[in-house]
């Protein structure tokens, strides 16, 4: 059974950096698309960034220029490098991965940015 496990969240001061990881297990196939979404308290889940199997990337305006999405297809792991963090980046960050027509989600990792 395919699983996605996020890690790397935590508490950081404004202006700091964190690197999130999303490890996929249980599949011998490469995800078509991997993505990072986030959900702040009291808000809807929103897009952070996505990356295709061909390494084409897409970023939400709120994170463009500060966050970088990448993937290691050998390790079956996706990453989100987050720099210049702001208090408004505080949220639970979820990774997802699309295999064929099926979208899988991880359990989330919490990021808290203090001012």
C-alpha positions in Angstrom: 0.0 0.0 0.0 1.4 3.4 -1.0 2.3 5.7 1.9 3.5 9.3 2.0 5.3 10.4 5.1 6.3 14.1 5.6 9.0 15.3 7.9 11.0 18.4 8.6 8.4 20.7 10.2 9.0 22.6 13.3 9.2 26.0 14.9 11.4 28.7 13.3 11.8 32.4 13.6 10.7 34.7 10.9 13.3 34.9 8.2 14.5 31.4 8.9 14.5 28.3 6.7 13.1 24.8 6.8 13.3 21.8 4.5 10.4 19.5 4.3 10.7 16.0 3.0 8.0 13.6 1.7 9.0 10.0 1.4 6.9 7.7 -0.7 6.9 3.9 -0.1 4.9 1.0 -1.4 5.1 1.7 -5.1 7.6 0.8 -7.8 6.3 3.6 -10.0 7.3 7.2 -10.2 4.6 9.7 -9.3 3.3 11.8 -12.2 3.1 14.9 -10.1 4.1 15.6 -6.5 2.9 18.6 -4.6 3.0 20.5 -1.4 -0.2 22.1 0.0 -0.7 23.9 3.3 -3.6 24.6 5.6 -3.5 27.4 8.1 -5.8 27.4 11.2 -9.4 28.3 10.1 -8.5 28.4 6.4 -8.9 26.1 3.5 -6.1 23.9 2.2 -4.2 25.8 -0.5 -1.5 25.1 -3.1 2.1 25.6 -2.3 4.0 24.1 -5.2 3.9 21.2 -7.6 6.5 19.3 -9.6 6.0 16.9 -12.5 7.9 13.8 -13.4 9.7 16.0 -15.9 10.7 18.5 -13.2 8.3 21.2 -14.4 7.4 23.3 -11.4 4.5 25.5 -10.4 4.3 27.8 -7.4 1.6 29.8 -5.6 2.2 33.5 -5.7 2.4 33.6 -1.9 5.6 31.4 -1.9 7.1 32.2 -5.3 10.7 33.2 -4.9 11.0 31.9 -1.4 10.1 28.2 -1.7 11.7 25.6 -3.9 10.2 22.3 -4.7 12.3 19.4 -5.9 12.3 15.6 -6.1 14.7 12.7 -6.0 13.2 9.9 -8.1 15.9 7.4 -7.0 14.9 7.9 -3.3 11.2 8.4 -4.2 11.2 11.5 -2.1 10.0 15.1 -2.6 11.3 18.2 -0.9 10.2 21.7 -0.2 13.0 24.1 0.7 11.4 27.1 2.5 13.4 30.3 2.9 12.6 33.7 4.2 9.8 32.3 6.2 7.0 34.6 7.4 4.5 34.2 10.3 1.8 33.8 7.6 3.5 30.6 6.4 2.4 29.0 9.6 0.3 25.9 8.7 0.2 22.2 8.4 2.0 21.2 5.2 0.8 18.2 3.3 2.5 16.5 0.4 0.6 14.6 -2.3 1.5 12.4 -5.2 -0.5 11.4 -8.2 0.1 7.9 -9.5 -2.0 7.4 -12.6 -5.4 8.7 -11.7 -5.1 8.3 -8.0 -4.0 11.1 -5.7 -2.4 10.2 -2.4 -1.9 12.4 0.6 0.5 12.4 3.5 -0.5 13.0 7.1 1.0 16.5 7.3 3.8 18.2 9.2 3.3 21.3 11.2 5.3 24.5 10.5 5.2 27.4 12.9 6.9 30.7 12.2 7.3 33.1 15.1 7.6 36.8 14.6 
